[in-house]
Amino acid sequence: MQSRSFLYVAPIALVVCSLSCGGSAPSRLSPSSAPAATAPTPDAHDDGLASLITSVPEGTLGPYVGYGPKGALALFSPPHESQRRWWVQALDEQGKPKAEPFGLGPSPDDVPFATVRPIGEDVFGAIWVRRIHHTDVLEGALVKNNSMLSDNITTFTQARGKVIWADAVATSKATILLWVEQQGEETQLQRLLLNPKGEPIGQSEVLQRNVRAWDTVAIDDGMAVALVIGLEEKKNLGSVALLTLDAAGHPKGAVTPISHDGSARFDIGLVRAGQRLLLAWTEVRQADSVIRAAVANFEGRLLVEPRTPRQSLGGQALVALVAPAASKPNQALLVFEEFPSSNQPQRELRMTTLSDEAIASSEGVRLAFSPVGQPNGEYATSSDGFVFLTRAQACAKNGACDDIPWYVRLSSSLTIDAAAPVVVSALHYEPPVLMWSPGCTSMTCLALAAGGQDPTPIVMAKLPKGALQPNTFLVREPAPKPPFVERSQTLLTSIEPLSAFDAATAGSTTYVGWVTHFVEGQGIPQQAPRQAPGNPNKPTAAHLLVQRIDPSGMPLEGPTTVSVRAMSRGGIALAPHPTAQEVCVAWTARDAGTPQVFLTRIGADGKTKLQRMITHGKGDVSDVAIAAHGDGWIVAWVDWRDGQGNVYAARVGASLIKLGPEKLISRAAGDASDLSLAVMGDLVFMAYGSSRADIPNGISNPTIRKLNAKTLEPIGEEQIIDSSALPVHLSKLSVSGHDLVLAWMAQGSPDCEAASCAFARASRIDPDTLRVLTTADFRKSGTTPASLSLRCDEQRCQGVLLAPHAGKLDLFGLTWVPTSTAMQRNELGSITSPSVGALPPAMVGDALFLADQGLEGQDRLRRIQVRWTP
């Protein structure tokens, strides 16, 4: 179950035992029974930054604190040799005690939780759970200025099971008390009305069953509750809903469904943003874990449908949604974590503002913290911004460093107004051992802090603006400059590993095709699924599918299964029809046991229009490539019919019938690889990695061959563009203006000498002479490229490079004007899930397609929309 951060139980509470329920009239503290109100001798100089509340022994419950505009109230229970008692301490706007502590009555020896909530300007509700055997009793009292409004502690309910959360909001007619009760797998949201003294009015009522997460906020003379409602068929997910209550605590209408598909994790945030309600939660969509946000009015009507406010290359999880500041009442603070790799040296929280249209700011703050444990996770709203607590290192002048509590204050525009440890005279200028429960009055922001002595001094420390100490854990992030990621979404997930994929656009539709990984001769042969193409009695091999995508990036219906007996090694290539809105897919499969090249036309409706086998050779085939020309296509592949991997090519018409014999394009004492095509008028250029007998195994040189596009006759000799002593992998050949562009990467060790360091390179090539005109390199110390893709238009080239780093995969956006020798690069972000081998991304327009692994370890194919220009 989930609860909000204000349900924090201070870690001073250490004693666990059982005590029967009871109540008695409140009493003033006597000198012998009052918790000590003095710490060890303080410094003579009082810096005014903290006020001592009490000093307590080990085993004290609390203190718990609630804040209102006129002050605060602290609730605590120190151990006692006979019987514990609850004590409250009223504090003014500056956090100073108003009077002596005040005894409410007997307390349990342990509490599952306790909380203090403001009920009006100067009234607070102290609420806690007393556990008796296997059931819980919800108790509490309303307190004003160190006095209890009722004669005794009030028993609100005796639950059938466990009470795991409670909250209260005052209206013009009553105080609405809500709690969640759990008995076994059953959970209920219940409501009880209280009179001005905090006594029950009538009986409690069940408002909603099967709740898994919740949050509340006061609205105009009423209350709103955001819920995640569990589903029987999904144990770890639920649906988001909203319930609004009037001043009498009655629902204003039926529960409003916010998220219908049962994909929400058990976290939820709800705040008031002006005259609207802003909700945020974590949702699992395909294999993505993302933050979703929506907006409703006070009647519960949905105004803004759920949307993803902040794009991320990694998974996301909601940490907090913090209410807006008075200075900008329509902008809340959204706090979330991007999933790290287990090898990450540290974890990071991201913070950004979220508008009342559920739109996130492009600016933000990044907070780093250790992978062991977590930041305090407590946040509050000030009049002009936000405040939160964390832990970070601070170093003395002698160089000694320690991990201590810090506080941070942000303006409503996310400028950093303060970031510092709390060091106050009330704790002898020693950093506190603990800090918790930040909050703000009308005058200042405060937090509880505990010193390291015994008994433990508890102070209310001020958190002023202006205290800025050098640190490395907090970074202000300005709005990104192009290129940057605009949108990231998962198109598909596959329990079968992906082996290759490609993409092409025909008209307004993008087609993405992929082939799964299948090792022949291993495992148990599988029968074909229903409605799969081909003979249903033949065992399956690799699966090859094509998915259509609309201009907004959304899939059009389900994918088209082209084959369930493809060969993984052959790869896949797509090219648009020269005139129609369809694509042709090149792939390989066995026919009568021999590998062959196949072509399949996929129409605008996603259906297979035509399919043919175009080769009849006797050797292995791989690395298919295809490009549109005339009324048909030029197809090329690497063929082992002669005992080594040479490049062959053929022309086909619209009917996929060959328009002439297959042509041998290259013949070398080694194997070709990474084959791609580019057509310029009546010329076709083929790029491939060409290995030679005198080159070590796995090392190849980027090579280009020019041919007549109509006859496929070579023009001149093949041209080696560059040579390398490192393994080389080529990107697709591109055309930019009147020139060719070829990019490739050389892979090496990060710890290397200059000659053996990894790099990525792009070259502009004269199509007449195949001579290199200009070259630009991407080199970064400690970076070994894993995959590369580059595409060009008339004037510039854009690309992406993936490189592993510190347990994650960094994604770089590359921009290059081919007439220059300088390549610009920007970090697009980091992929915190494992990449799928070294599959190069596919680029279509401003989007790139990328393969990695999802939350459950399954392969997934993602579409990432990139803003390349301002």
BELDA-V363596 format. One record per helix or strand. SS is the DSSP state (hx for helix, st for strand). FROM is the first residue (numbers start at 1). TO is the last residue. If there is no record, write none. Layout:
BEGIN
SS_FROM_TO / SS_FROM_TO
END
This chain:
BEGIN
hx_5_7 / st_27_28 / st_36_36 / st_50_56 / st_61_68 / st_71_77 / st_85_91 / st_97_97 / st_102_106 / st_114_118 / st_123_132 / st_135_144 / st_147_148 / st_154_158 / st_162_170 / st_175_183 / st_186_194 / st_200_209 / st_211_219 / st_222_231 / st_234_245 / st_251_251 / st_256_257 / st_264_264 / st_269_273 / st_276_285 / st_288_296 / st_302_307 / st_316_322 / hx_326_328 / st_331_338 / st_347_355 / st_360_360 / st_364_369 / st_379_381 / st_385_395 / st_401_411 / st_416_421 / hx_425_427 / st_434_440 / st_445_450 / st_456_462 / st_468_468 / st_474_477 / st_484_494 / st_498_506 / st_509_516 / st_527_527 / st_539_539 / st_542_549 / st_555_555 / st_560_566 / hx_568_570 / st_572_576 / st_583_591 / st_594_602 / st_608_613 / st_621_629 / st_632_639 / st_646_652 / st_658_658 / st_663_664 / st_672_680 / st_683_690 / st_701_708 / st_714_714 / st_719_720 / st_727_730 / st_734_736 / st_739_747 / hx_754_756 / st_759_766 / st_772_778 / st_785_792 / st_797_805 / st_808_816 / st_823_831 / st_835_835 / st_842_844 / st_847_853 / st_859_867
END
